[in-house]
Amino acid sequence: MTHAGPNRRQFLAGAGAVGTTLVAARGVTAAQRTNAGPLRANALDEVRFGLIGVGERGFDHVRSLIMLDGVRIVALADLYDDVLEKSASEVESTRGYRPDLINGDEHAYRRLLDRDDIDAVIISTPWSWHVPMAVETMKSGKHAFVEVPAAQTVEGCWALVDTSEATGKHCMMLENCCYGRSELMVLNMVRRGLLGELTHGEGAYIHELRFQMKDMDRHTGSWRTPWHTRRDGNLYPTHGLGSVAQYMNINRGDRFDYLTSVSSPALGRAAYAAEIFPAGHPRRQAHFIAGDMNTTLIKTVMGRSIMVQHDTTTTRPYSRLNLIQGTKGAFASFPDRIALAGAEDEHADWDTDMAPWQARFDHPLWTGTADLAAQHGGHGGMDLVMMWRIVACLRAGEALDQSVYDAAAWSAIGPLSAESVANRSNSVDIPDFTRGGWETAKPLDVVGV
Ligand SMILES: NC(=O)c1ccc[n+]([C@@H]2O[C@H](COP(=O)([O-])OP(=O)(O)OC[C@H]3O[C@@H](n4cnc5c(N)ncnc54)[C@H](O)[C@@H]3O)[C@@H](O)[C@H]2O)c1
């Protein structure tokens, strides 16, 4: 499927020229940004943050930000006073000041965007709010950092790309799993050629979350559960896929070409509802259609294959798979293990002793922030490393590790997988959100700190 609509076709017809003019008109020169090239914004002495949505996830971000130098949390917006107060108290007790609190109706967050004392906005709201809030953030002259998945429609993905290009503002999806210790180590190994030429990867979000179905009026399950009645496909593709895409230089030398997707029956949520909710309860009346396990296969332009799975319903241990293989061997996670050609007993078994590998290949971002992450690091430290890195890049005026093209390409797997499932798993094209820029964009560096 390609992105249709007369306006988009007109736009694409002169993509290079029109894109450049549009961007230049908003004060961003071609030197700062070419299509899919790294966006470098003005360096900031101090990064002044606003946060929209300080529920479960937004509070995690507050707790990371208050650990970092060169950061001020200026304002918080949410629908509920209790979560605003909880975050404000956390800032006050650690940093000695209170951010301004913005409440009111569901559009009150615009008062945060209207301010001129905020550089960057972190958006941790329910999925349907991500695109409108990120687009409005960039249009208000601020960088947008949006939770996963960044968009739920292909049109939404394009809106993020178009707005970032037009405004010259960052739009980064907060894919924290790219900053996990294992993921960063594998990126380092891959860049050093340890696995040879990459051929295949696997990523997943396998995490039983049926307990969230008990949330009815507010909290995560209240808005997340209905998605299982709306769409049969991968509802949350980016946690496992993001790191595999970085290993493979997706949007920087390779790109997603097409996918095919298949879902299992949707049984587990109805079974859970029948077990724990009384007769007549809305959860028992809901018609769950998202297959318990969705499996999507992506083919890249360079011919590589990627399997992406989603299952938040089945009782089984958590996994993001994190498998990557090449001509010289393979790495997989949950638990971490490696097999390399030329090892003493290369066909016998995985090597599961990670300590020697970590000693040699732990990523400098991980080792450089280990003390801070150990003190306070949600999700095993990755949240803190991600925020540390974002702040460091913004303060140095450097490109971020995840571009708006990554946000779009990784998130688009959600709606496109549903399209394939609905059409007997026929293949579906994945748009080139870089408009050809992937061919010349340089791979991500393995950075130091
Ligand atoms: N990266 C991760 O590891 C991770 C983990 C958990 C959640 N998430 C993502 O974070 C996001 C939020 O999830 P959550 O679990 O925190 O949900 P949540 O329901 O706990 O929090 C969402 C918050 O947004 C607020 N909100 C809703 N509409 C709003 C509006 N119009 N204006 C202002 N505030 C509004 C709600 O009041 C709530 O406090 C989701 O996109 C989710 O996918 C990511």
PDBQT file of the ligand as one rigid body, heavy atoms in Angstrom, charges set to zero:
ROOT
HETATM    1  N1  LIG A 501       8.392   2.984  26.316  1.00  0.00    +0.000 N 
HETATM    2  C1  LIG A 501       7.870   2.259  27.313  1.00  0.00    +0.000 C 
HETATM    3  O1  LIG A 501       8.519   1.420  27.907  1.00  0.00    +0.000 OA
HETATM    4  C2  LIG A 501       6.453   2.515  27.710  1.00  0.00    +0.000 A 
HETATM    5  C3  LIG A 501       5.940   1.931  28.862  1.00  0.00    +0.000 A 
HETATM    6  C4  LIG A 501       4.640   2.238  29.213  1.00  0.00    +0.000 A 
HETATM    7  C5  LIG A 501       3.860   3.066  28.413  1.00  0.00    +0.000 A 
HETATM    8  N2  LIG A 501       4.400   3.586  27.273  1.00  0.00    +0.000 N 
HETATM    9  C6  LIG A 501       3.604   4.499  26.437  1.00  0.00    +0.000 C 
HETATM   10  O2  LIG A 501       3.351   5.676  27.179  1.00  0.00    +0.000 OA
HETATM   11  C7  LIG A 501       2.100   6.224  26.806  1.00  0.00    +0.000 C 
HETATM   12  C8  LIG A 501       1.248   6.440  28.056  1.00  0.00    +0.000 C 
HETATM   13  O3  LIG A 501       1.008   5.195  28.664  1.00  0.00    +0.000 OA
HETATM   14  P1  LIG A 501       0.723   5.097  30.231  1.00  0.00    +0.000 P 
HETATM   15  O4  LIG A 501       0.857   3.677  30.588  1.00  0.00    +0.000 OA
HETATM   16  O5  LIG A 501       1.517   6.108  30.958  1.00  0.00    +0.000 OA
HETATM   17  O6  LIG A 501      -0.825   5.509  30.283  1.00  0.00    +0.000 OA
HETATM   18  P2  LIG A 501      -1.576   6.275  31.471  1.00  0.00    +0.000 P 
HETATM   19  O7  LIG A 501      -3.012   6.133  31.177  1.00  0.00    +0.000 OA
HETATM   20  O8  LIG A 501      -1.045   5.822  32.788  1.00  0.00    +0.000 OA
HETATM   21  O9  LIG A 501      -1.103   7.787  31.285  1.00  0.00    +0.000 OA
HETATM   22  C9  LIG A 501      -1.576   8.601  30.245  1.00  0.00    +0.000 C 
HETATM   23  C10 LIG A 501      -1.786   9.972  30.838  1.00  0.00    +0.000 C 
HETATM   24  O10 LIG A 501      -2.173  10.854  29.768  1.00  0.00    +0.000 OA
HETATM   25  C11 LIG A 501      -3.163  11.724  30.304  1.00  0.00    +0.000 C 
HETATM   26  N3  LIG A 501      -3.938  12.280  29.183  1.00  0.00    +0.000 N 
HETATM   27  C12 LIG A 501      -4.835  11.660  28.384  1.00  0.00    +0.000 A 
HETATM   28  N4  LIG A 501      -5.332  12.524  27.488  1.00  0.00    +0.000 NA
HETATM   29  C13 LIG A 501      -4.755  13.717  27.740  1.00  0.00    +0.000 A 
HETATM   30  C14 LIG A 501      -4.900  15.020  27.164  1.00  0.00    +0.000 A 
HETATM   31  N5  LIG A 501      -5.729  15.255  26.147  1.00  0.00    +0.000 N 
HETATM   32  N6  LIG A 501      -4.153  16.032  27.684  1.00  0.00    +0.000 NA
HETATM   33  C15 LIG A 501      -3.299  15.812  28.728  1.00  0.00    +0.000 A 
HETATM   34  N7  LIG A 501      -3.150  14.596  29.305  1.00  0.00    +0.000 NA
HETATM   35  C16 LIG A 501      -3.870  13.568  28.815  1.00  0.00    +0.000 A 
HETATM   36  C17 LIG A 501      -3.982  10.848  31.222  1.00  0.00    +0.000 C 
HETATM   37  O11 LIG A 501      -4.707  11.610  32.153  1.00  0.00    +0.000 OA
HETATM   38  C18 LIG A 501      -2.918   9.992  31.876  1.00  0.00    +0.000 C 
HETATM   39  O12 LIG A 501      -2.454  10.534  33.095  1.00  0.00    +0.000 OA
HETATM   40  C19 LIG A 501       1.523   5.263  25.796  1.00  0.00    +0.000 C 
HETATM   41  O13 LIG A 501       1.803   5.707  24.521  1.00  0.00    +0.000 OA
HETATM   42  C20 LIG A 501       2.255   3.966  26.046  1.00  0.00    +0.000 C 
HETATM   43  O14 LIG A 501       2.328   3.155  24.898  1.00  0.00    +0.000 OA
HETATM   44  C21 LIG A 501       5.670   3.324  26.934  1.00  0.00    +0.000 A 
ENDROOT
TORSDOF 0
